[in-house]
Amino acid sequence: MRSRLMIIVWLGLMGWMGSAKAQIHLTPYVESGISGTDERVLDMVLARLNNILTTGEGISASENGRFVLAAQLNVTGKEVLSTAPTKVVYEVEMHLGIGDGIDGKCYSSTSQTLKGVGRTESQALVNAVKQLPTQSEKVQSLVRNAKTKIITYYNQHAPAIMAKAQALEAAGKFDEALFELSAIPQECVHFKKAFAQMNTLYKKMVYADAEKTLMQAKALWAAAQTEENALMIAEMLGDISPSAACYPQVKAFVASVTKRRQQVEDRQFDAEVKVEMARLKAIEHVAAAYAKNQPRVTYHIHRWW
C-alpha cells in the first residue's frame, strides 16, 4: 500500500500549496507535576491540547515533531467536602508552553487556574482540566506569538533541512526525506524551493515503487498463472499512480494476465475513486504515518515552568 500513500502525499501537497495558511506542526505533550496522576487525567489534558491544535489557525497536531505544545499540571488547592457522597474539590494551575522541544527553547507560555469537583480525586482533576478555555484570547495569543518564532526558525534553518532531505533521498530514504521537508511551512521564505524538491522526490518515489511492484507482480504471474494470482495482481497494480513512468507497462501487463478485463477495470476505477477522495487529506497525515514508526522523542522542557 506504500504507493497509495505516495499518491496521497502528492494530493496533500497540491492542496497545501493552494491553502491560504501554512500548517505549522506541533506535538502535544504533557508533563504532569502531580504524583500518581492516572491515565484518564493525562488523556484529558492531551484532548484539550489537541482541541487547541485542531481549532487553531495555521497549526496542526503531529507526532514526534520538533516543536511542541506542552502542558504541566500542578495542584494549588484541595478540599474534601463533607457531603453524601463525599466530594473532592481540586484547584490546579495548568501551564502551557510552545517551543522547540529538542533545544529546550520556550517561545511562548501562559497559565490558567482551573477548578473541578468529583466523587474521586481523578474525577475532580479530569473535571478541572475540562474547564480549560481552548479558544480564549490568552490561548490564541500563545499560539500567535509562538508561530512567528517558529517561522523565523524555518527561515534560518530550511536550507539545512533541504540539504538533509537531499542526503536522505540519495540514501533511498524517501519517506524520511519527505517528513523533513513537510515541516517547512508555507510562510517560510524557502517554501517554494522546498516544494520543488518535494515534487521531484515524489516523482522518484512513485517511479521507484511502481517499478518494484511491477517486478513483484510479474514474478507472481511467472510462478503460477492462476485466476487467484490474476486478481491479486490487479489489486497490487491498482495502487500504482497513472503518473508513474511505467504505467503503460502496467496496463499492458494487467491486460495480458487476466481474462476478466471488466473486473480488473472496475477494480482500477475503484482505486482511482479512492484516490480522488484522498484529495481532501492534508500532508500532516503523511508525516504522521512516518512519525508513528519512529522512537519517541525526548523533549527538554523542564525549564519552561
Salt bridges, closest charged atoms under 4 A:
ASP38 OD2 - ARG40 NH2 3.15
ASP100 OD2 - ARG66 NE 2.85
ASP103 OD2 - ARG66 NH2 3.09
GLU121 OE2 - LYS78 NZ 2.30
GLU137 OE2 - ARG144 NH2 2.46
GLU169 OE2 - LYS204 NZ 2.80
ASP175 OD2 - ARG2 NH2 3.46
GLU180 OE2 - LYS164 NZ 3.21
ASP209 OD2 - ARG2 NE 3.48
GLU227 OE1 - ARG260 NH2 3.00
GLU235 OE2 - ARG267 NH1 2.19
ASP239 OD1 - ARG4 NH2 2.59
GLU265 OE2 - ARG261 NE 3.08
ASP270 OD2 - LYS274 NZ 3.43
GLU276 OE1 - ARG279 NH2 3.08
GLU284 OE2 - HIS25 NE2 3.58
